[in-house]
Amino acid sequence: MALPQIEGGLKDKTRKVYAEIPAESYLNFEMEASRRGVTPYRLASAIIAEYLAGGLVEQQPGTDRKEGF
């Protein structure tokens, strides 16, 4: 997924990004946010911030899931 291009002439400093995910993944995300006591938006923000800081690593198939992000 890539960010949309900035259109010339627009003064808005934000860009909207839409992602399509399977319903099961969306529901799992909602339940995880609820389990952590945060909104889905806050959880997504924390995950994106961690990704941008280089703190996320790809999990290899068959390995145990680590707590946290």
C-alpha positions in Angstrom: 0.0 0.0 0.0 1.4 3.4 -0.9 0.3 6.8 0.1 -1.8 8.7 -2.4 0.0 11.5 -4.3 -0.4 15.1 -3.1 -2.6 16.9 -5.5 -1.4 20.4 -6.6 -3.4 23.4 -5.5 -4.8 21.7 -2.4 -4.1 23.4 0.9 -5.0 20.5 3.1 -2.0 19.1 4.9 -3.4 15.6 5.3 -3.9 12.7 2.8 -6.5 10.0 3.3 -5.4 6.4 2.9 -7.9 3.6 2.6 -6.9 0.0 3.1 -9.0 -3.1 2.4 -8.6 -5.9 4.8 -10.6 -9.1 5.4 -13.5 -8.8 7.8 -11.8 -11.4 10.1 -8.6 -9.3 10.4 -10.7 -6.2 11.1 -12.6 -7.9 13.8 -9.4 -9.3 15.4 -7.9 -5.8 15.4 -11.1 -4.4 17.1 -11.0 -7.2 19.7 -7.3 -6.6 20.3 -7.9 -2.9 20.8 -10.7 -3.7 23.3 -8.5 -6.1 25.1 -5.8 -3.5 25.5 -8.4 -0.9 26.6 -7.7 1.6 23.8 -9.6 2.7 20.7 -8.8 1.1 17.4 -7.5 4.5 16.2 -5.1 4.7 19.2 -3.9 1.1 18.6 -3.3 1.8 14.9 -1.4 5.0 15.8 0.9 3.1 18.2 1.5 0.4 15.6 2.3 2.9 12.8 4.6 4.9 15.2 6.5 1.7 16.1 6.8 0.7 12.5 8.2 4.1 11.5 10.7 4.0 14.4 11.9 0.6 13.1 10.7 -1.3 16.1 8.6 -3.9 14.3 10.2 -7.0 12.9 8.7 -9.6 10.5 7.6 -12.7 12.4 8.6 -15.9 10.7 5.9 -18.6 10.2 5.8 -21.2 12.9 7.4 -19.0 15.6 5.7 -18.1 18.9 3.9 -14.8 19.1 5.5 -12.3 21.3 3.4 -10.1 23.5 3.3 -6.4 22.5 3.1 -5.2 18.9 
